[in-house]
């Protein structure tokens, strides 16, 4: 392979990673905006009914990103939900990888989300039936620090819009320009040129709304939520992991016969997917997301990996109680192995 061909292949992979990261970027803006606007509405639904707790925890878990999982940890640490409910939340969540899966295979990603919600609720119920595990929740001390506990935000103010546009901060200028470049790239076909039309239209509408968000929100929300939280922390890591994984897989698939090894060692891949899920960090799971997207591993391994991992949603739990963190991870790993083996045996 000559140098020109290699550069072209790397550039194509770079564009693919850029599309995925761009989709993640605008979806994160939207989720962050909705989360702050609806802050506190879910709290009134908490009651002594455990099934309501499991359902609430599952719904918080399936929110793409870390916010839902962080909220569930805050509720657990204040003894507002049970140990089983926090197990439910951590099984249901896929962290930042949920955005990537929605970008790469939206239909399968939605199916996976529904399965994680159901499995999470079942695992939560069973966890609360085991006395020794239930006692962990009773011993959990009340947490003293806030997790995404932000003041309420009136995120759209008519008088503020003109000021934002004519006297923008540096962060707002950069954010708006990034979104405009992404919009132009997708609309002209330079980015996502092979994407199905309905997906491209959906992406363009999401980008357009994220442009409105970046233009209209108050300075505090823009800097603390959008810039410091999303642009500076999440997006660089997601792009690096996505680009790196896609690049390695591209050359492995095209120049080495690794697919045969994967096909012959599915159970080893299943064990790796589950054990890597112990790491409380977004990123490693993207390897299995990319392997599934390229058809190199079956759905059962992606499902097992998704059950075991929770992005970095469990980091606050690790900080507060290592015992509870290990207990939650142990339950998740058990369910990941059981469900993964059952799904693989059923041909998925």
C-alpha positions, -999 to 999 in steps of 0.1 A, spaced: 0 0 0 14 34 -10 15 65 12 -12 83 -8 -37 54 -3 -29 51 34 -35 89 39 -68 86 20 -79 57 42 -69 75 74 -88 106 62 -120 86 55 -118 71 90 -112 105 104 -144 118 87 -164 88 101 -151 96 136 -159 132 131 -196 124 121 -200 102 152 -184 127 175 -205 156 160 -237 136 166 -226 129 201 -218 166 206 -252 180 196 -271 153 214 -252 161 246 -261 197 242 -297 188 239 -297 163 268 -279 188 291 -304 215 282 -334 193 288 -319 180 320 -315 214 335 -349 227 322 -367 198 338 -346 196 370 -365 183 400 -396 171 382 -388 134 387 -383 138 425 -420 140 432 -425 105 418 -403 89 445 -422 70 471 -420 39 492 -431 18 463 -400 -2 452 -413 -7 417 -415 30 412 -379 33 423 -368 6 399 -387 23 370 -373 57 379 -338 44 382 -341 26 349 -354 57 332 -325 78 347 -301 51 335 -311 50 299 -306 88 295 -275 90 273 -245 104 291 -236 105 328 -263 128 341 -290 102 348 -265 78 365 -251 106 386 -286 116 397 -293 80 406 -261 79 428 -272 111 445 -306 96 453 -290 64 466 -265 82 487 -294 102 503 -312 69 509 -341 79 486 -338 47 465 -328 12 474 -296 -8 466 -316 -27 440 -326 6 424 -290 17 420 -282 -17 405 -310 -10 380 -296 24 371 -261 11 365 -272 -18 343 -295 4 323 -269 31 316 -244 30 288 -228 64 295 -214 84 266 -213 53 245 -251 54 242 -247 85 220 -222 67 198 -244 36 194 -273 58 184 -251 74 157 -237 41 144 -267 17 145 -298 36 158 -323 7 154 -301 -18 173 -292 8 199 -329 14 207 -335 -23 210 -305 -26 233 -318 3 255 -352 -15 259 -334 -47 269 -312 -29 294 -342 -13 310 -360 -46 314 -329 -65 326 -320 -36 350 -354 -36 366 -353 -74 371 -318 -73 385 -328 -45 409 -358 -65 422 -337 -96 428 -309 -76 444 -333 -62 470 -345 -97 478 -310 -107 489 -306 -96 526 -268 -90 526 -269 -68 495 -299 -49 508 -280 -41 540 -255 -21 520 -281 5 512 -291 7 549 -254 14 559 -248 40 532 -241 73 548 -258 105 536 -236 123 511 -226 158 517 -215 170 483 -237 179 453 -237 159 421 -247 181 393 -268 200 418 -271 233 398 -294 262 405 -324 265 383 -318 281 349 -342 302 329 -324 291 298 -343 311 272 -348 349 277 -359 370 248 -339 401 259 -308 379 263 -307 365 228 -297 398 210 -270 404 236 -256 369 231 -255 374 194 -240 409 193 -217 407 224 -208 370 225 -182 355 247 -152 336 232 -167 303 243 -200 311 226 -183 321 193 -163 289 192 -194 268 201 -216 284 174 -188 281 148 -183 244 156 -220 238 152 -223 258 120 -193 239 105 -210 206 114 -243 217 99 -226 227 66 -206 195 65 -237 173 69 -260 194 46 -234 194 18 -227 157 21 -190 162 29 -198 146 63 -224 117 65 -226 116 27 -236 79 28 -261 83 57 -297 74 50 -318 105 42 -341 102 73 -310 100 95 -294 130 78 -326 151 82 -328 141 119 -292 150 124 -296 184 107 -327 192 128 -308 183 160 -278 204 149 -302 233 142 -317 231 176 -283 228 193 -274 260 174 -304 277 190 -293 264 224 -257 277 220 -270 311 209 -297 316 235 -286 302 268 -272 324 296 -235 328 300 -234 306 332 -251 277 316 -230 280 284 -197 280 303 -204 256 331 -226 230 314 -218 232 277 -182 244 276 -166 230 308 -186 199 310 -192 188 274 -166 205 251 -136 203 275 -142 169 291 -164 146 271 -159 154 234 -121 151 232 -121 117 249 -150 104 227 -133 116 195 -99 101 205 -114 67 215 -137 66 184 -110 76 159 -84 54 175 -107 24 176 -120 28 141 -85 33 127 -71 2 143 -102 -19 133 -100 -6 97 -64 -18 92 -69 -50 111 -100 -59 91 -84 -50 57 -49 -64 62 -52 -92 88 -76 -121 93 -87 -114 128 -124 -120 121 -118 -158 121 -101 -156 155 -131 -136 169 -155 -161 155 -136 -190 170 -132 -174 204 -166 -159 212 -166 -170 248 -132 -154 254 -145 -122 239 -176 -124 261 -154 -127 292 -132 -98 281 -163 -76 274 -177 -83 309 -144 -79 328 -135 -46 310 -169 -34 321 -156 -32 356 -136 -1 346 -156 30 357 -148 50 327 -163 59 293 -141 47 264 -132 10 267 -167 -1 258 -164 18 225 -141 -10 213 -170 -35 216 -194 -10 201 -171 -7 170 -166 -44 168 -203 -49 167 -208 -22 142 -184 -39 118 -201 -73 123 -171 -89 141 -189 -98 173 -226 -108 179 -252 -88 197 -249 -110 228 -214 -97 235 -225 -61 230 -254 -67 254 -231 -83 280 -207 -55 278 -235 -29 281 -248 -46 312 -214 -48 329 -202 -12 321 -218 21 332 -195 47 316 -182 69 344 -216 70 360 -204 49 390 -174 71 398 -193 91 425 -204 58 440 -168 46 441 -158 79 458 -185 76 485 -185 38 492 -160 13 477 -181 -15 493 -213 -4 475 -193 1 442 -179 -34 444 -213 -48 453 -231 -31 424 -203 -42 400 -205 -78 413 -242 -80 406 -238 -64 372 -211 -88 362 -231 -118 373 -261 -107 352 -238 -98 323 -224 -133 321 -258 -150 325 -276 -128 300 -246 -129 276 -243 -167 276 -281 -171 273 -283 -146 243 -253 -163 226 -268 -198 231 -301 -185 215 -281 -174 184 -278 -137 190 
